[in-house]
């Protein structure tokens, strides 16, 4: 039974080139998101509608709050820390200094405070990307090595025993057995395959019922999937073709924030999607968990 959700609204007036990586900071009541190609971190405050933009000197795939303040960033050239007061960026580790044509893409923290993020070739031409985990002691582990084309959505099941992961061109969501103590992953298997004409799976959020909300790049939508059955059970129509990611937020964690992109949208297409690159929000009848922060 497919459920179509409506009531989507455009939030703020920023139109990103490649909007991505939304994460709700429940401690500040702000939505953090990035413009990868625009080399910026945006903070949106729904209480007063204000936005703050922090400009960076390289592409940024993801920005997640740190438990001790500031943020951890997955950037073009590795992992960095951001001080929000001074806007200073400090390098932590670049696991791919030997691969200048790669960059980091999507990233997310697990319950133990580790920061998971993957890489991709900037021209998306070859599977040169890997999946990494930055531990709270600053060490980096490689989980999938040089076999990923476009590293994307990450998420964990509510019981913390499964990790979900997307390599976009495969059009699949893969589940791994996940050990919360050690951060080890094993036994990869496909749990969702995106339908032929519905674009590519990009960013992803997992709700409190364990269902997956997948931004469908090229599909004008966010789909809701049951990873137990592989079935598509819901859809949010988005007025932008290139829907890139989504995250639960808001005071009651029942609002889905959705990022989109304008990159590659032609002048003719702009007429059909004047708000390409905008941030959107929709209230749902389900909730998601609070975001995990980086513990390092």
Buried (B, 14 or more C-beta within 10 A) or exposed (E): EEEEBEEBEBBBEBBBBBBBBBBBBBEEEBBBBBBBBBBBBBBBBBEEEEBEEBEBEBBBBBBBBBBEEBBBBBBBBBBBBBEBEEEEBEEBBBBBEEBEEBBBBBBBBBEBBBBBBBBBBBEEEEBBBBBBBBBBEEEBBEBBEBEBBBBBBBBBBBEBEBBBBBBBBBBBBBBBEBEBEEBBBEEEEEBBBBEEEBBBBBBBBBBEEBBBBBBBBBBBBBBBBBBEEEEBBBBBBBBBBBBBBBBBBBEEBBBBBBBBBBBEBEEEEEEEBEBBBBBBBBEBEBBBBEBBBBBB
